[in-house]
Structure formats: C-alpha cells, structure tokens
C-alpha cells in the first residue's frame, strides 16, 4: 500500500502538500493558534490549552507570547522553560525539537519545508520536510530565520536578524545573512 502524503512528510520524503489530510491538520492548527492569539492574557496564561494539546510534546512551564503561528503543531516538541516572544512562526512540516531553557526573540521564524527546485513539481505542491533541532540554553535573537535541516547546539547564540543556513556548533555565536560564526569575546 502506498504511503500517505502525511507518512511521506513524516519520513522526510518528497510529498504533496496539497492533500486533504494535511489540509485538515493545518486547519486544526489554525484553530488552536487562533484560540491562543485571541484569548485574553489572563485566560490564555502561558499557552492556550488548545495549542498545548496540539503539540507533540510540551513541558508544563513553556511560555508562548501572542501572536504565534505554526502550520501543524503536531511536529513540535518543547523542553522545560522554553520562551517564545511575540510574533514567532514555526512552519513545522518536519520535526522541530527545542531543548530546555531556550529563548526566542520576537519574530523568529523556523521553516522546515523545502519546495521542489523543479518549477513544474513545485507548482504541484511537491516539497520535503527537513527537521530542526535546537539544543538547550540557546538564545535566538529577534527576527532570526532558521531553515530546515539545521541543528543548533546547546548554549549557542543566534544574533538578531541572522539567517541560519548551516548547523551551529555547541556554544557558538552566529550573526548575519547567511549566518556565520564569529569569535566570542
């Protein structure tokens, strides 16, 4: 039996994002995101219950400021004391795993999907999901962009506005577009 588009997406194979099952999952995510973004802060708390229920795994002390956006939610795992400032986006067609005590500045974006390079295949919705792994005690500066397939090591710092196109070693600081390593002082 051929794999479903969802199974292919989860396996890191090329899949068609124009699929009824994936549409339904994105709709469920939009509803949870809407609840999170529109609840009064006192009613929402650290995270709206609908958003918490959507994620693959989330520690009890995670805090996500509104607004927030994710495409599926089901591929996101968040460690203890993870903090997202306002305006963060995770396009989680691939797995996104974030370690304990990692902090995100406002407007950080994580993109797991890589669209096909062939224009005809791209127009048919063919893409591949690349996972993102971010270690513990990482600081991601505001408006940074992290592309799919990236691993960021424990204790690393990604400067504001950086575009991360390559893995970031443990303890390293990267800045710029494309992000590049700098010597720590």
N, CA and C atoms as an extended XYZ file, in Angstrom:
555
Properties=species:S:1:pos:R:3:atomname:S:1:resname:S:1:resid:I:1 pbc="F F F"
N         0.851       -1.193        0.000 N   UNK     1
C         0.000        0.000        0.000 CA  UNK     1
C         0.890        1.248        0.000 C   UNK     1
N         0.635        2.185       -0.902 N   UNK     2
C         1.454        3.393       -0.952 CA  UNK     2
C         1.280        4.231        0.321 C   UNK     2
N         2.365        4.886        0.701 N   UNK     3
C         2.334        5.747        1.880 CA  UNK     3
C         1.476        6.973        1.603 C   UNK     3
N         0.797        7.442        2.647 N   UNK     4
C         0.023        8.680        2.527 CA  UNK     4
C         0.996        9.856        2.457 C   UNK     4
N         0.484       10.999        2.042 N   UNK     5
C         1.319       12.206        1.979 CA  UNK     5
C         1.821       12.565        3.387 C   UNK     5
N         0.991       12.365        4.394 N   UNK     6
C         1.400       12.631        5.778 CA  UNK     6
C         2.544       11.693        6.181 C   UNK     6
N         2.450       10.432        5.818 N   UNK     7
C         3.511        9.471        6.149 CA  UNK     7
C         4.804        9.829        5.428 C   UNK     7
N         4.687       10.234        4.176 N   UNK     8
C         5.878       10.643        3.434 CA  UNK     8
C         6.495       11.897        4.062 C   UNK     8
N         5.658       12.856        4.462 N   UNK     9
C         6.144       14.068        5.110 CA  UNK     9
C         6.905       13.700        6.381 C   UNK     9
N         6.325       12.831        7.214 N   UNK    10
C         6.946       12.432        8.479 CA  UNK    10
C         8.247       11.665        8.260 C   UNK    10
N         8.341       10.952        7.153 N   UNK    11
C         9.534       10.151        6.854 CA  UNK    11
C        10.645       10.967        6.197 C   UNK    11
N        10.389       12.242        5.908 N   UNK    12
C        11.394       13.067        5.258 CA  UNK    12
C        11.536       12.777        3.775 C   UNK    12
N        10.451       12.296        3.170 N   UNK    13
C        10.440       12.024        1.728 CA  UNK    13
C         9.690       13.150        1.016 C   UNK    13
N         9.863       13.227       -0.294 N   UNK    14
C         9.098       14.193       -1.084 CA  UNK    14
C         7.619       13.829       -0.978 C   UNK    14
N         6.779       14.821       -0.786 N   UNK    15
C         5.327       14.617       -0.638 CA  UNK    15
C         4.600       15.797       -1.255 C   UNK    15
N         3.305       15.642       -1.421 N   UNK    16
C         2.464       16.717       -1.948 CA  UNK    16
C         1.742       17.382       -0.785 C   UNK    16
N         1.990       18.670       -0.599 N   UNK    17
C         1.347       19.403        0.500 CA  UNK    17
C        -0.107       19.747        0.173 C   UNK    17
N        -0.519       19.543       -1.070 N   UNK    18
C        -1.899       19.804       -1.493 CA  UNK    18
C        -2.701       18.519       -1.311 C   UNK    18
N        -2.957       18.169       -0.062 N   UNK    19
C        -3.535       16.885        0.307 CA  UNK    19
C        -4.633       17.117        1.343 C   UNK    19
N        -5.736       16.382        1.224 N   UNK    20
C        -6.876       16.579        2.123 CA  UNK    20
C        -6.521       16.348        3.592 C   UNK    20
N        -5.766       15.286        3.885 N   UNK    21
C        -5.403       15.006        5.282 CA  UNK    21
C        -4.520       16.110        5.843 C   UNK    21
N        -3.557       16.576        5.055 N   UNK    22
C        -2.686       17.661        5.510 CA  UNK    22
C        -3.470       18.966        5.649 C   UNK    22
N        -4.431       19.209        4.751 N   UNK    23
C        -5.302       20.385        4.876 CA  UNK    23
C        -6.050       20.365        6.203 C   UNK    23
N        -6.569       19.202        6.587 N   UNK    24
C        -7.296       19.065        7.846 CA  UNK    24
C        -6.385       19.334        9.038 C   UNK    24
N        -5.179       18.806        9.006 N   UNK    25
C        -4.230       19.042       10.102 CA  UNK    25
C        -3.865       20.523       10.211 C   UNK    25
N        -3.673       21.185        9.072 N   UNK    26
C        -3.378       22.632        9.104 CA  UNK    26
C        -4.571       23.422        9.621 C   UNK    26
N        -5.781       22.991        9.288 N   UNK    27
C        -6.987       23.658        9.800 CA  UNK    27
C        -7.058       23.526       11.317 C   UNK    27
N        -6.773       22.343       11.850 N   UNK    28
C        -6.771       22.144       13.300 CA  UNK    28
C        -5.736       23.048       13.969 C   UNK    28
N        -4.584       23.175       13.339 N   UNK    29
C        -3.547       24.056       13.878 CA  UNK    29
C        -4.006       25.509       13.858 C   UNK    29
N        -4.640       25.935       12.760 N   UNK    30
C        -5.123       27.326       12.688 CA  UNK    30
C        -6.125       27.620       13.795 C   UNK    30
N        -6.995       26.661       14.096 N   UNK    31
C        -7.978       26.867       15.170 CA  UNK    31
C        -7.288       27.000       16.528 C   UNK    31
N        -6.307       26.155       16.798 N   UNK    32
C        -5.578       26.225       18.068 CA  UNK    32
C        -4.774       27.520       18.163 C   UNK    32
N        -4.142       27.911       17.072 N   UNK    33
C        -3.374       29.154       17.034 CA  UNK    33
C        -4.305       30.348       17.244 C   UNK    33
N        -5.457       30.323       16.595 N   UNK    34
C        -6.427       31.409       16.764 CA  UNK    34
C        -6.862       31.526       18.221 C   UNK    34
N        -7.142       30.399       18.858 N   UNK    35
C        -7.527       30.426       20.273 CA  UNK    35
C        -6.415       31.048       21.115 C   UNK    35
N        -5.182       30.650       20.850 N   UNK    36
C        -4.048       31.192       21.606 CA  UNK    36
C        -3.909       32.700       21.398 C   UNK    36
N        -4.035       33.128       20.162 N   UNK    37
C        -3.781       34.527       19.825 CA  UNK    37
C        -4.916       35.464       20.206 C   UNK    37
N        -6.112       34.938       20.456 N   UNK    38
C        -7.256       35.815       20.730 CA  UNK    38
C        -7.768       35.733       22.164 C   UNK    38
N        -7.317       34.768       22.927 N   UNK    39
C        -7.733       34.718       24.332 CA  UNK    39
C        -7.128       35.889       25.099 C   UNK    39
N        -7.869       36.452       26.051 N   UNK    40
C        -7.261       37.468       26.902 CA  UNK    40
C        -6.064       36.864       27.650 C   UNK    40
N        -5.013       37.647       27.890 N   UNK    41
C        -3.805       37.104       28.518 CA  UNK    41
C        -4.066       36.325       29.810 C   UNK    41
N        -4.954       36.811       30.648 N   UNK    42
C        -5.217       36.092       31.899 CA  UNK    42
C        -5.906       34.754       31.647 C   UNK    42
N        -6.730       34.670       30.630 N   UNK    43
C        -7.404       33.411       30.293 CA  UNK    43
C        -6.447       32.459       29.566 C   UNK    43
N        -5.555       33.009       28.761 N   UNK    44
C        -4.606       32.202       27.997 CA  UNK    44
C        -3.519       31.625       28.896 C   UNK    44
N        -3.038       32.448       29.823 N   UNK    45
C        -1.909       32.022       30.635 CA  UNK    45
C        -0.656       31.916       29.793 C   UNK    45
N         0.184       30.940       30.103 N   UNK    46
C         1.441       30.756       29.389 CA  UNK    46
C         1.228       30.248       27.967 C   UNK    46
N         0.123       29.512       27.771 N   UNK    47
C        -0.189       28.960       26.458 CA  UNK    47
C        -1.642       28.500       26.478 C   UNK    47
N        -2.378       28.801       25.424 N   UNK    48
C        -3.775       28.369       25.346 CA  UNK    48
C        -3.842       26.841       25.391 C   UNK    48
N        -4.818       26.297       26.118 N   UNK    49
C        -4.939       24.836       26.207 CA  UNK    49
C        -5.034       24.140       24.844 C   UNK    49
N        -5.711       24.746       23.885 N   UNK    50
C        -5.835       24.118       22.556 CA  UNK    50
C        -4.479       24.011       21.870 C   UNK    50
N        -3.627       24.999       22.055 N   UNK    51
C        -2.292       24.966       21.450 CA  UNK    51
C        -1.432       23.924       22.168 C   UNK    51
N        -1.489       23.898       23.485 N   UNK    52
C        -0.737       22.915       24.268 CA  UNK    52
C        -1.103       21.495       23.834 C   UNK    52
N        -2.388       21.244       23.631 N   UNK    53
C        -2.864       19.911       23.249 CA  UNK    53
C        -2.413       19.524       21.836 C   UNK    53
N        -2.147       20.506       21.011 N   UNK    54
C        -1.760       20.258       19.622 CA  UNK    54
C        -0.330       19.726       19.498 C   UNK    54
N         0.571       20.223       20.329 N   UNK    55
C         1.990       19.911       20.203 CA  UNK    55
C         2.284       18.444       20.497 C   UNK    55
N         3.351       17.927       19.891 N   UNK    56
C         3.790       16.547       20.126 CA  UNK    56
C         4.233       16.369       21.571 C   UNK    56
N         4.900       17.369       22.113 N   UNK    57
C         5.360       17.338       23.491 CA  UNK    57
C         5.659       18.736       23.956 C   UNK    57
N         5.233       19.057       25.169 N   UNK    58
C         5.469       20.395       25.695 CA  UNK    58
C         5.572       20.328       27.218 C   UNK    58
N         6.665       20.877       27.745 N   UNK    59
C         6.856       20.923       29.194 CA  UNK    59
C         5.814       21.853       29.815 C   UNK    59
N         5.491       21.649       31.078 N   UNK    60
C         4.433       22.456       31.702 CA  UNK    60
C         4.763       23.936       31.853 C   UNK    60
N         6.046       24.300       31.832 N   UNK    61
C         6.427       25.687       32.095 CA  UNK    61
C         6.880       26.450       30.843 C   UNK    61
N         6.449       26.012       29.679 N   UNK    62
C         6.719       26.724       28.425 CA  UNK    62
C         5.827       27.965       28.370 C   UNK    62
N         6.363       29.070       27.827 N   UNK    63
C         5.588       30.305       27.690 CA  UNK    63
C         5.685       30.771       26.244 C   UNK    63
N         4.522       30.972       25.618 N   UNK    64
C         4.468       31.454       24.241 CA  UNK    64
C         3.625       32.727       24.200 C   UNK    64
N         4.280       33.839       23.896 N   UNK    65
C         3.571       35.116       23.751 CA  UNK    65
C         2.721       35.080       22.486 C   UNK    65
N         1.662       35.843       22.473 N   UNK    66
C         0.839       36.019       21.275 CA  UNK    66
C         1.312       37.279       20.556 C   UNK    66
N         1.231       37.311       19.252 N   UNK    67
C         0.750       36.239       18.386 CA  UNK    67
C         1.834       35.197       18.140 C   UNK    67
N         1.384       34.020       17.777 N   UNK    68
C         2.236       32.883       17.460 CA  UNK    68
C         1.587       32.164       16.284 C   UNK    68
N         2.400       31.514       15.453 N   UNK    69
C         1.833       30.729       14.356 CA  UNK    69
C         2.643       29.459       14.165 C   UNK    69
N         1.942       28.361       13.895 N   UNK    70
C         2.582       27.125       13.443 CA  UNK    70
C         1.697       26.522       12.371 C   UNK    70
N         2.284       25.692       11.517 N   UNK    71
C         1.478       25.126       10.426 CA  UNK    71
C         0.785       23.834       10.810 C   UNK    71
N         1.400       23.014       11.657 N   UNK    72
C         0.788       21.754       12.079 CA  UNK    72
C         0.746       21.621       13.604 C   UNK    72
N         1.803       21.989       14.278 N   UNK    73
C         1.881       21.845       15.728 CA  UNK    73
C         2.244       20.444       16.168 C   UNK    73
N         1.753       19.448       15.455 N   UNK    74
C         1.954       18.053       15.847 CA  UNK    74
C         3.410       17.610       15.737 C   UNK    74
N         4.243       18.400       15.100 N   UNK    75
C         5.651       18.063       14.924 CA  UNK    75
C         6.572       18.851       15.861 C   UNK    75
N         5.994       19.571       16.827 N   UNK    76
C         6.771       20.447       17.707 CA  UNK    76
C         6.885       19.825       19.094 C   UNK    76
N         8.133       19.754       19.601 N   UNK    77
C         8.401       19.308       20.966 CA  UNK    77
C         9.217       20.388       21.660 C   UNK    77
N         8.726       20.843       22.810 N   UNK    78
C         9.351       21.947       23.538 CA  UNK    78
C         9.771       21.493       24.930 C   UNK    78
N        11.024       21.760       25.284 N   UNK    79
C        11.556       21.406       26.590 CA  UNK    79
C        11.134       22.382       27.678 C   UNK    79
N        11.631       22.150       28.873 N   UNK    80
C        11.293       22.958       30.047 CA  UNK    80
C        11.752       24.406       29.881 C   UNK    80
N        10.900       25.311       30.306 N   UNK    81
C        11.163       26.756       30.370 CA  UNK    81
C        11.537       27.380       29.022 C   UNK    81
N        11.054       26.803       27.936 N   UNK    82
C        11.225       27.432       26.623 CA  UNK    82
C        10.349       28.679       26.590 C   UNK    82
N        10.868       29.751       26.004 N   UNK    83
C        10.132       31.014       25.912 CA  UNK    83
C        10.165       31.525       24.478 C   UNK    83
N         8.974       31.840       23.949 N   UNK    84
C         8.829       32.479       22.641 CA  UNK    84
C         8.284       33.881       22.841 C   UNK    84
N         8.996       34.886       22.364 N   UNK    85
C         8.481       36.236       22.387 CA  UNK    85
C         7.434       36.381       21.278 C   UNK    85
N         6.807       37.534       21.203 N   UNK    86
C         5.687       37.759       20.282 CA  UNK    86
C         6.105       37.630       18.819 C   UNK    86
N         5.183       37.095       18.010 N   UNK    87
C         5.341       37.084       16.569 CA  UNK    87
C         6.177       35.957       16.002 C   UNK    87
N         6.418       34.906       16.763 N   UNK    88
C         7.217       33.785       16.253 CA  UNK    88
C         6.368       32.865       15.376 C   UNK    88
N         7.019       32.251       14.394 N   UNK    89
C         6.371       31.346       13.450 CA  UNK    89
C         7.203       30.084       13.318 C   UNK    89
N         6.525       28.928       13.404 N   UNK    90
C         7.186       27.650       13.145 CA  UNK    90
C         6.387       26.934       12.061 C   UNK    90
N         6.983       26.794       10.886 N   UNK    91
C         6.354       26.039        9.812 CA  UNK    91
C         6.886       24.608        9.919 C   UNK    91
N         6.159       23.818       10.707 N   UNK    92
C         6.637       22.525       11.195 CA  UNK    92
C         6.168       21.345       10.366 C   UNK    92
N         6.447       21.370        9.084 N   UNK    93
C         6.188       20.169        8.292 CA  UNK    93
C         7.143       19.062        8.720 C   UNK    93
N         8.324       19.423        9.189 N   UNK    94
C         9.278       18.479        9.763 CA  UNK    94
C         9.261       18.602       11.271 C   UNK    94
N         9.932       17.672       11.919 N   UNK    95
C        10.016       17.722       13.386 CA  UNK    95
C        10.828       18.937       13.826 C   UNK    95
N        10.333       19.619       14.854 N   UNK    96
C        11.057       20.723       15.475 CA  UNK    96
C        11.191       20.369       16.949 C   UNK    96
N        12.429       20.201       17.392 N   UNK    97
C        12.708       19.831       18.771 CA  UNK    97
C        13.538       20.941       19.391 C   UNK    97
N        13.054       21.469       20.515 N   UNK    98
C        13.710       22.595       21.170 CA  UNK    98
C        14.002       22.214       22.616 C   UNK    98
N        15.261       22.368       23.005 N   UNK    99
C        15.718       21.966       24.332 CA  UNK    99
C        15.331       22.937       25.435 C   UNK    99
N        15.622       22.523       26.646 N   UNK   100
C        15.272       23.271       27.854 CA  UNK   100
C        15.898       24.668       27.875 C   UNK   100
N        15.153       25.605       28.427 N   UNK   101
C        15.609       26.971       28.716 CA  UNK   101
C        16.058       27.749       27.481 C   UNK   101
N        15.562       27.389       26.329 N   UNK   102
C        15.896       28.116       25.102 CA  UNK   102
C        14.919       29.271       24.936 C   UNK   102
N        15.444       30.418       24.530 N   UNK   103
C        14.640       31.639       24.416 CA  UNK   103
C        14.680       32.160       22.979 C   UNK   103
N        13.506       32.628       22.528 N   UNK   104
C        13.347       33.175       21.189 CA  UNK   104
C        12.937       34.630       21.285 C   UNK   104
N        13.636       35.498       20.573 N   UNK   105
C        13.247       36.892       20.495 CA  UNK   105
C        12.004       37.040       19.626 C   UNK   105
N        11.482       38.260       19.521 N   UNK   106
C        10.280       38.475       18.719 CA  UNK   106
C        10.532       38.209       17.236 C   UNK   106
N         9.538       37.646       16.587 N   UNK   107
C         9.570       37.485       15.140 CA  UNK   107
C        10.490       36.401       14.609 C   UNK   107
N        10.941       35.492       15.461 N   UNK   108
C        11.790       34.398       14.974 CA  UNK   108
C        10.948       33.466       14.108 C   UNK   108
N        11.565       32.954       13.042 N   UNK   109
C        10.862       32.072       12.111 CA  UNK   109
C        11.681       30.804       11.875 C   UNK   109
N        10.994       29.663       11.939 N   UNK   110
C        11.604       28.369       11.655 CA  UNK   110
C        10.853       27.767       10.486 C   UNK   110
N        11.583       27.423        9.411 N   UNK   111
C        10.965       26.893        8.200 CA  UNK   111
C        11.490       25.497        7.928 C   UNK   111
N        10.649       24.478        8.035 N   UNK   112
C        11.066       23.094        7.761 CA  UNK   112
C        10.861       22.689        6.311 C   UNK   112
N         9.920       23.301        5.627 N   UNK   113
C         9.601       22.884        4.260 CA  UNK   113
C        10.632       23.419        3.272 C   UNK   113
N        11.004       22.536        2.352 N   UNK   114
C        11.836       22.932        1.224 CA  UNK   114
C        11.055       22.560       -0.030 C   UNK   114
N        10.683       23.542       -0.794 N   UNK   115
C         9.905       23.297       -2.006 CA  UNK   115
C        10.808       22.746       -3.099 C   UNK   115
N        10.222       22.001       -3.988 N   UNK   116
C        10.981       21.374       -5.071 CA  UNK   116
C        11.625       22.446       -5.941 C   UNK   116
N        12.826       22.172       -6.398 N   UNK   117
C        13.533       23.140       -7.244 CA  UNK   117
C        13.002       23.155       -8.676 C   UNK   117
N        12.417       22.051       -9.114 N   UNK   118
C        11.827       21.986      -10.441 CA  UNK   118
C        10.505       22.757      -10.427 C   UNK   118
N        10.336       23.791      -11.273 N   UNK   119
C         9.127       24.616      -11.212 CA  UNK   119
C         7.834       23.824      -11.415 C   UNK   119
N         7.871       22.821      -12.288 N   UNK   120
C         6.659       22.031      -12.524 CA  UNK   120
C         6.276       21.254      -11.273 C   UNK   120
N         7.246       20.595      -10.629 N   UNK   121
C         6.971       19.837       -9.395 CA  UNK   121
C         6.551       20.796       -8.269 C   UNK   121
N         7.197       21.949       -8.207 N   UNK   122
C         6.854       22.936       -7.178 CA  UNK   122
C         5.416       23.396       -7.353 C   UNK   122
N         4.976       23.610       -8.590 N   UNK   123
C         3.603       24.058       -8.838 CA  UNK   123
C         2.581       22.986       -8.479 C   UNK   123
N         3.022       21.742       -8.374 N   UNK   124
C         2.148       20.634       -7.978 CA  UNK   124
C         2.142       20.425       -6.467 C   UNK   124
N         2.825       21.311       -5.725 N   UNK   125
C         2.850       21.221       -4.266 CA  UNK   125
C         3.845       20.221       -3.717 C   UNK   125
N         4.846       19.863       -4.504 N   UNK   126
C         5.827       18.887       -4.053 CA  UNK   126
C         6.892       19.583       -3.206 C   UNK   126
N         7.076       19.050       -1.999 N   UNK   127
C         8.060       19.588       -1.074 CA  UNK   127
C         8.602       18.464       -0.203 C   UNK   127
N         9.623       18.794        0.578 N   UNK   128
C        10.206       17.844        1.513 CA  UNK   128
C        10.354       18.554        2.854 C   UNK   128
N        10.163       17.820        3.937 N   UNK   129
C        10.241       18.390        5.285 CA  UNK   129
C        11.599       18.066        5.894 C   UNK   129
N        12.306       19.088        6.308 N   UNK   130
C        13.613       18.928        6.948 CA  UNK   130
C        13.474       19.275        8.430 C   UNK   130
N        13.945       18.412        9.329 N   UNK   131
C        13.799       18.673       10.761 CA  UNK   131
C        14.706       19.807       11.233 C   UNK   131
N        14.331       20.397       12.362 N   UNK   132
C        15.153       21.403       13.026 CA  UNK   132
C        15.319       20.959       14.474 C   UNK   132
N        16.562       20.947       14.932 N   UNK   133
C        16.864       20.591       16.315 CA  UNK   133
C        17.621       21.759       16.935 C   UNK   133
N        17.078       22.285       18.022 N   UNK   134
C        17.705       23.387       18.751 CA  UNK   134
C        17.957       22.890       20.166 C   UNK   134
N        19.189       22.996       20.617 N   UNK   135
C        19.578       22.462       21.913 CA  UNK   135
C        19.039       23.249       23.085 C   UNK   135
N        19.581       22.966       24.245 N   UNK   136
C        19.206       23.638       25.489 CA  UNK   136
C        20.033       24.906       25.682 C   UNK   136
N        19.465       25.852       26.405 N   UNK   137
C        20.152       27.099       26.785 CA  UNK   137
C        20.605       27.904       25.570 C   UNK   137
N        19.822       27.858       24.504 N   UNK   138
C        20.113       28.608       23.285 CA  UNK   138
C        19.332       29.918       23.311 C   UNK   138
N        19.917       30.947       22.752 N   UNK   139
C        19.242       32.240       22.619 CA  UNK   139
C        19.190       32.561       21.133 C   UNK   139
N        17.968       32.738       20.623 N   UNK   140
C        17.755       33.096       19.223 CA  UNK   140
C        17.261       34.543       19.200 C   UNK   140
N        18.032       35.438       18.621 N   UNK   141
C        17.677       36.850       18.584 CA  UNK   141
C        16.505       37.144       17.661 C   UNK   141
N        15.868       38.273       17.899 N   UNK   142
C        14.681       38.686       17.171 CA  UNK   142
C        14.857       38.658       15.664 C   UNK   142
N        13.810       38.214       14.987 N   UNK   143
C        13.725       38.161       13.526 CA  UNK   143
C        14.736       37.233       12.870 C   UNK   143
N        15.365       36.354       13.634 N   UNK   144
C        16.241       35.352       13.036 CA  UNK   144
C        15.385       34.364       12.246 C   UNK   144
N        15.969       33.786       11.223 N   UNK   145
C        15.308       32.770       10.401 CA  UNK   145
C        16.177       31.518       10.438 C   UNK   145
N        15.542       30.385       10.758 N   UNK   146
C        16.239       29.107       10.826 CA  UNK   146
C        15.637       28.201        9.761 C   UNK   146
N        16.469       27.755        8.829 N   UNK   147
C        15.995       26.924        7.734 CA  UNK   147
C        15.957       25.457        8.131 C   UNK   147
N        15.201       24.674        7.373 N   UNK   148
C        15.066       23.252        7.630 CA  UNK   148
C        16.388       22.518        7.521 C   UNK   148
N        16.498       21.429        8.292 N   UNK   149
C        17.695       20.613        8.287 CA  UNK   149
C        18.791       21.114        9.197 C   UNK   149
N        18.517       22.151        9.966 N   UNK   150
C        19.526       22.794       10.811 CA  UNK   150
C        19.504       22.203       12.221 C   UNK   150
N        20.698       22.039       12.795 N   UNK   151
C        20.869       21.709       14.211 CA  UNK   151
C        21.655       22.842       14.850 C   UNK   151
N        21.145       23.333       15.980 N   UNK   152
C        21.822       24.375       16.746 CA  UNK   152
C        22.196       23.765       18.093 C   UNK   152
N        23.472       23.772       18.401 N   UNK   153
C        23.973       23.119       19.600 CA  UNK   153
C        23.637       23.854       20.882 C   UNK   153
N        23.759       23.131       21.998 N   UNK   154
C        23.499       23.685       23.328 CA  UNK   154
C        24.321       24.953       23.549 C   UNK   154
N        23.700       25.931       24.210 N   UNK   155
C        24.393       27.143       24.610 CA  UNK   155
C        24.738       28.107       23.498 C   UNK   155
N        24.305       27.834       22.285 N   UNK   156
C        24.632       28.709       21.152 CA  UNK   156
C        23.799       29.985       21.201 C   UNK   156
N        24.268       30.989       20.470 N   UNK   157
C        23.559       32.261       20.319 CA  UNK   157
C        23.433       32.540       18.826 C   UNK   157
N        22.219       32.876       18.397 N   UNK   158
C        21.957       33.299       17.024 CA  UNK   158
C        21.563       34.766       17.098 C   UNK   158
N        22.344       35.632       16.482 N   UNK   159
C        22.106       37.062       16.546 CA  UNK   159
C        20.820       37.475       15.854 C   UNK   159
N        20.282       38.602       16.297 N   UNK   160
C        19.053       39.141       15.722 CA  UNK   160
C        19.217       39.313       14.219 C   UNK   160
N        18.198       38.889       13.482 N   UNK   161
C        18.180       39.046       12.041 CA  UNK   161
C        19.020       38.043       11.271 C   UNK   161
N        19.682       37.128       11.947 N   UNK   162
C        20.521       36.145       11.265 CA  UNK   162
C        19.658       35.193       10.441 C   UNK   162
N        20.213       34.719        9.346 N   UNK   163
C        19.586       33.678        8.546 CA  UNK   163
C        20.490       32.453        8.662 C   UNK   163
N        19.992       31.435        9.357 N   UNK   164
C        20.812       30.270        9.670 CA  UNK   164
C        20.617       29.217        8.584 C   UNK   164
N        21.678       29.015        7.790 N   UNK   165
C        21.643       28.081        6.661 CA  UNK   165
C        22.549       26.875        6.883 C   UNK   165
N        23.323       26.898        7.980 N   UNK   166
C        24.243       25.803        8.310 CA  UNK   166
C        24.122       25.520        9.802 C   UNK   166
N        24.477       24.285       10.192 N   UNK   167
C        24.450       23.918       11.604 CA  UNK   167
C        25.302       24.880       12.428 C   UNK   167
N        24.874       25.075       13.683 N   UNK   168
C        25.586       25.946       14.615 CA  UNK   168
C        26.150       25.068       15.727 C   UNK   168
N        27.478       25.057       15.902 N   UNK   169
C        28.071       24.191       16.930 CA  UNK   169
C        27.691       24.615       18.346 C   UNK   169
N        27.824       23.702       19.272 N   UNK   170
C        27.599       23.970       20.688 CA  UNK   170
C        28.424       25.178       21.117 C   UNK   170
N        27.781       26.122       21.796 N   UNK   171
C        28.454       27.280       22.358 CA  UNK   171
C        28.838       28.367       21.379 C   UNK   171
N        28.593       28.180       20.090 N   UNK   172
C        28.994       29.165       19.083 CA  UNK   172
C        28.016       30.334       19.041 C   UNK   172
N        28.495       31.463       18.551 N   UNK   173
C        27.656       32.627       18.270 CA  UNK   173
C        27.706       32.871       16.772 C   UNK   173
N        26.523       32.992       16.141 N   UNK   174
C        26.463       33.267       14.710 CA  UNK   174
C        25.619       34.515       14.481 C   UNK   174
N        25.998       35.276       13.453 N   UNK   175
C        25.283       36.503       13.107 CA  UNK   175
C        25.253       36.640       11.595 C   UNK   175
N        24.391       37.468       11.086 N   UNK   176
C        24.415       37.855        9.688 CA  UNK   176
C        23.542       37.027        8.775 C   UNK   176
N        23.662       37.353        7.485 N   UNK   177
C        22.870       36.698        6.448 CA  UNK   177
C        23.828       36.354        5.307 C   UNK   177
N        24.094       35.154        5.071 N   UNK   178
C        23.858       33.934        5.825 CA  UNK   178
C        24.673       33.973        7.107 C   UNK   178
N        24.106       33.356        8.132 N   UNK   179
C        24.740       33.362        9.432 CA  UNK   179
C        26.149       32.789        9.332 C   UNK   179
N        27.075       33.422       10.002 N   UNK   180
C        28.449       32.951       10.006 CA  UNK   180
C        28.985       33.033       11.428 C   UNK   180
N        29.942       32.214       11.712 N   UNK   181
C        30.488       32.140       13.060 CA  UNK   181
C        31.400       33.335       13.311 C   UNK   181
N        31.309       33.853       14.519 N   UNK   182
C        32.223       34.916       14.936 CA  UNK   182
C        32.955       34.448       16.172 C   UNK   182
N        34.087       35.082       16.439 N   UNK   183
C        34.845       34.752       17.645 CA  UNK   183
C        34.195       35.424       18.840 C   UNK   183
N        33.973       34.644       19.895 N   UNK   184
C        33.371       35.188       21.115 CA  UNK   184
C        34.446       35.969       21.876 C   UNK   184
N        34.002       37.026       22.564 N   UNK   185
C        34.950       37.826       23.352 CA  UNK   185
C        34.727       37.623       24.815 C   UNK   185
